[in-house]
């Protein structure tokens, strides 16, 4: 098969032109406009594409296999963090653990510094736009409790006293889960499973992070809570939709955050902000208490400063939950072999034409990551390209149809209170037919089977995470956002397949472009093999340059 990607040809639209376009979409001529828009983009070719004998299964992944050894992922993560030799400028979980153990600081002092920095970073014209909601008094009480446990030598886990932020797509008791909107204000009565597991581990949750409205756009701008800005250059986007979850880590406010990923929304901002992001296997980390937006492609997961940080969070967060049906078919999670830097026998699947369909600096840094993996013993195996056009339409149909159905009551109640880019995407979602969604689910099953077969011959797929580094925020796009399909394509080109199939995927920093902006490399593995991705991620991380962004807090000093 020859690699082929249909170029996206659409103008960048913002301001009054975008408002006029959205109003037309939602008017009597909207159906005609959408027919032309989707037809010109190739939907008819996709509708005619055979899905073979694949049925529209809701659970296309194989069941997890039984563990072959006792699994103690939290102990494995703690051992790796205890042995970490990360440099002092990298305030990772390991740095926090050392500082607490040695008495150099304590959680109360840390959160006081963080509160002061948030007030500074979230003010002024170039504010980072990090938080939708915080309760400093509650944070202080949690820090006091953690400081007491640490003084007495009885930490709850390696994450005790570690500051964390949650994307505002994840329930935290006592806070509304706004999903980045201005009208979803009902306060959550209980913690999500993710928040409960973090609290049980002693983590200190700083608050709810800003996000793209309902997570529907990878650019990351929010018309209601302000644009989340990139600590590497506050004139650039963070990527979305877990925009401020990534920016908070990059800015040094916390070594860990929680994002959600329906179409690259953990990995895209991780790459653009120079941090690590893990989209685990579909259902690996329970979604109980995460309001449904896109059942078939959505994932919640950790973002962190280092691979060790993400591994520690993964160890705590993953595992079945009796309230989440999708999470119940998995094998026990573990970190077997995680600390082994030798990669002899590991096969890297790469389609070079696909890999190189990105900016020059992005390709160069990601090739350096491949060279580091090869130097550790891994072997490159060339593989055929994905059918990008089928992946694009299949993923778009599923995610936009599901989000449109979930949001329909809100659209009826608050028709003009959504942002303009959100209204555009929801209109497209409502335009898909029922037969389109069944067709998409059949192709999802077919693509999953084909990827499982392909990965019998390789262990990991390697690509860039995004085809470009962080784009500039045009003034014309503020505050209402923009429609910029070429940028959306550049951000999502490499990430959709893992959402569509549910395979685990990890973004790891791979260096910087000539402007000093971070580049991310993406590693995608077989279902339930997150431990291998994290193991390879450590090798890439050790070989890649580390820098501190211009906007940054030293929380431990």
Helices and strands as residue ranges (DSSP letters): E 13-14, H 15-25, H 30-40, H 43-47, H 73-82, H 93-102, H 107-121, E 131-133, H 136-151, E 163-167, H 193-200, E 204-209, G 213-215, E 229-230, E 233-237, H 243-250, E 256-261, H 267-273, E 276-279, E 299-304, H 307-317, G 325-329, E 347-350, H 352-355, H 360-375, E 379-382, H 388-413, H 420-431, H 434-454, E 460-464, G 475-477, E 482-483, H 485-492, H 496-501, E 505-512, E 518-525, H 530-543
